[in-house]
Amino acid sequence: MKSKGLRNVLKWAKRLQGRPMSKATRPLRLRAPSSNQTLFKQIAPLDDRTLVFPPARIGIIWSPKSACTKVVLWYFKLTGLLDAALFYHSWPHYYRMHVLYASQRYGQWARNSDWQNFTWYQFCRDPVNRLLSSYRHNLVFGYADDRVSRALRRRVSHGEGYSLDDFLKYLETQDLGGAADPHVKQQWHRISKKVHVNAINVDELDMFQQMNAIELKHNLPVTDFSALDAFKADDRRRVKLGAQQGFSTSRILTQKDASGRWPLQASVLDPATTDRIKRLYAVDMKLIYPRGQARSPTHSDKQQAAEFARG
């Protein structure tokens, strides 16, 4: 007789069969089970952006466009669920949404754990780099075309393109701390009001090294990421950078630009635009740079360029 957990997996797998998947439609095709919403109401401020692992007294916060897929895969590795998650679907967020949060064990962990006394970690990105990645993501897939059009009061599309200035105007109309699209929503999480969060900037630090350091600190097996295929592909799209000859925020970039030689990185932005982004994400700047230190553009942008070049 099949267990309840296995029946749930098979049920969701059946619903997935025959549905073509793409990064544009993954978050939109299926809704999380209603039981998840019931759980999140019971355990607030824990929610679908938090992951708890009581055996190691660890809490993890993830954010879209902040290496989130790697973070979720790592959580599944810590909890012994990596093979099950990848067997369920190659995109691990499906397992997180439709199996993990709906499971009896995770519900018990979330409801009964002393999460306020856990050690909390959040893998973040510099807000400037993350916003440029979000802009490109929108141009590639077009899922925000309607929202951007409403904000600008004119019709735009990712195929024909729109400028970074247009994208910023759209963001300036959004509740970035509330109901905004997750890919542009601020990284800061309300749980920070209850616990200290150790923010790890993956634009400045080697993500896998930091994960290994956390494993050592909490007496967990140290992951050999090079031996696991799931961690070999970067969850951030690899693109070749175009010639860096300055950039105007009024320049129209299209889906074709976003899918090919991308001309935009933080180092080519003018100071006014950089400051504009920092003001939009002031709370994230405080999260990632708590002492008010300036970002390290030389290091970050060289590292970003090197990562893109490897793709």
KOLDORO-704865 format. One record per residue (C-alpha): residue in one letter; x, y, z negated. Coordinates in steps of 0.05 Angstrom, whole numbers, plus 5000, padded with zeros to 4 digits. Each point is the difference from the previous one (the first is absolute). Layout:
% KOLDORO-704865
aXYZ...
% end
This chain:
% KOLDORO-704865
m500050005000k502950675020s501650504946k496350674998g506450365020l501249555060r492750075022n500850754998v506449975042l496649555051k493950455002w504050625015a504549635049k493849785038r497650715004l506750215027q500049485056g499250285070r501150724978p505750335038m504650364951s503950645009k502950504953a494850505025t494249574977r502749594941p497450474946l493450105035r497749315022l498549694932r497850304934a502549744934p495149564963s495150394957s502749624940n506450405007q496350664990t496849714938l506949804974f503050685013k494350354963q501549564940i507550104998a501050745020p504950335008l502649355030d497449945071d501749735069r506650395001t502549674936l502749294991v501149694931f504549414982p499049864926p505049424994a505650505014r496350614971i500750375066g495250475035i501050225072i496950585038w500150005076s498050535051p498749945075k505750275043s504849894942a502849315018c493549724972t500149345037k506949834972v497650184930v493949545006l504249445028w504950074942y494349974950f497649365032k507149734995l500350174926t493349674987g501349375041l494650195051l504450185060d498949355039a492550024986a499450725022l503749895065f496249365014y493650394992h502250545049s506550315024w497750684975p500449914924h495150554983y494349545022y501949514945r500750574950m493150285017h496049365012v503249474956l504550304946y495250524972a494149535006s503649444962q498249814929r507350004978y501450715024g493650244968q502249714934w506950315007a497250685014r494549994947n504049684943s507150235009d503350544958w501750395064q501250654963n506249694970f502649705066t505950295038w497150345061y503550085067q498050385062f503749975067c499250695032r502350385061d502250725004p493650385015v502950345062n502349345031r493549664981l495750545031l503849965066s499049254999s492650104987y499550495058r503249505046h495649444974n493850415016l502550145070v501549275014f493349724976g495250595003y495949784940a499750724973d497950335065d493050164975r502450284934v505450435033s494950255051r495150204945a505450364962l502450385062r492850115026r502049775068r500649325032v506949684999s502449305014h506449624988g500449835074e500350735021g503650184936y500250564951s505550384964l503149934932d497050674983d493149725018f501349404955l502150464942k493750425010y496049364995l503549794936e498850694969t492549855003q500649334966d499549794927l507049684999g499149794928g493149705010a496049765059a505250135055d502149465048p504949544963h505550115051v500350744982k497649974929q505050224947q504449474970w499050234929h495249544963r495550184942i502949444958s505950474990k495850364949k500249364957v506849695013h507050205021v501149835073n507049855026a500050305070i504849695050n501250425063v501249505056d502650575045e505850084951l501049314970d500649305029m493249694986f502249284995q505750174953q495150364955m495349415001n505749534981a501850474942i492949974975e500049245004l506449974959k497350484948h493749584990n503649325002l496849795065p503249595056v504050465045t497250015071d504649875059f496250455049s504649805058a497549284994l492650185007d497250155069a494450414971f505050544979k504150025063a495250435040d499250714976d492850204983r501550695027r499750015076r506950005032v500950535053k505950315036l501050734984g500050475059a504950565010q500150464939q500050705031g495450364953f492649924992s494050465001t494149834956s495450235057r502849485048i494749505022l502049284987t495949435029q499149264989k505349885053d505050434962a498349644935s500949325032g506650175034r505950454985w497450394941p502950714998l498150184929q503749904935a500850424938s506750305020v496950385059l494550344961d500550744984p500350194926a493050305001t496949355025t503949594949d497650464944r492949945027i500349244994k503050044931r494450454977l494849515027y503449454960a502450394940v497849464952d504049485040m506150454998k499650014924l499049244999i506049855043y504550584978p497950094927r505850474983g498350455057q506249835040a499650125075r499449405046s506549785032p498650125074t506949815024h499849324967s492649865014d500050205072k506449645017q497349384966q493450075038a503650085066a504349394986e493849594984f496550225063a506349855041r500249284973g493249905032
% end
